[in-house]
């Protein structure tokens, strides 16, 4: 998340609104969570099997 915020602020130094720089950071976190659930933990779709 921090890396995405740093990158956004480096590319847009005049933007200080958190709504602008947190959006790409949240998207990166979402992608990371999906990757971990599906590929690392292998728990994709396990809830439906209970």
C-alpha positions in Angstrom: 0.0 0.0 0.0 2.8 2.4 0.9 4.6 1.7 -2.4 1.4 2.6 -4.3 0.9 5.8 -2.4 4.6 6.8 -2.9 4.3 6.1 -6.6 1.1 8.1 -7.0 2.5 11.1 -5.1 5.7 11.0 -7.2 3.7 11.0 -10.4 1.2 13.6 -9.1 3.0 15.9 -6.6 0.2 18.4 -6.6 -2.5 16.0 -5.4 -2.9 15.9 -1.7 -6.5 14.6 -1.4 -6.5 11.2 0.2 -9.4 10.1 -2.0 -7.1 10.4 -5.0 -4.0 8.6 -3.7 -5.7 6.0 -1.6 -7.8 4.6 -4.6 -4.8 3.0 -6.4 -3.4 1.9 -3.0 -6.7 0.1 -2.2 -6.7 -1.5 -5.6 -3.2 -2.9 -5.1 -4.2 -4.3 -1.7 -7.3 -5.9 -3.2 -5.1 -7.6 -5.9 -2.7 -8.8 -3.3 -5.5 -10.3 -1.1 -7.0 -12.1 -4.1 -3.6 -13.5 -5.1 -3.0 -14.8 -1.6 -6.4 -16.3 -1.2 -6.3 -18.1 -4.5 -2.6 -18.9 -5.1 -0.9 -18.9 -1.7 -3.5 -20.2 0.7 -5.4 -22.3 -1.8 -8.7 -21.5 -0.1 -10.6 -20.2 -3.1 -14.0 -21.8 -3.2 -13.6 -23.7 0.0 -16.5 -22.1 1.8 -18.9 -23.5 -0.7 -17.7 -27.1 0.1 -18.6 -26.8 3.9 
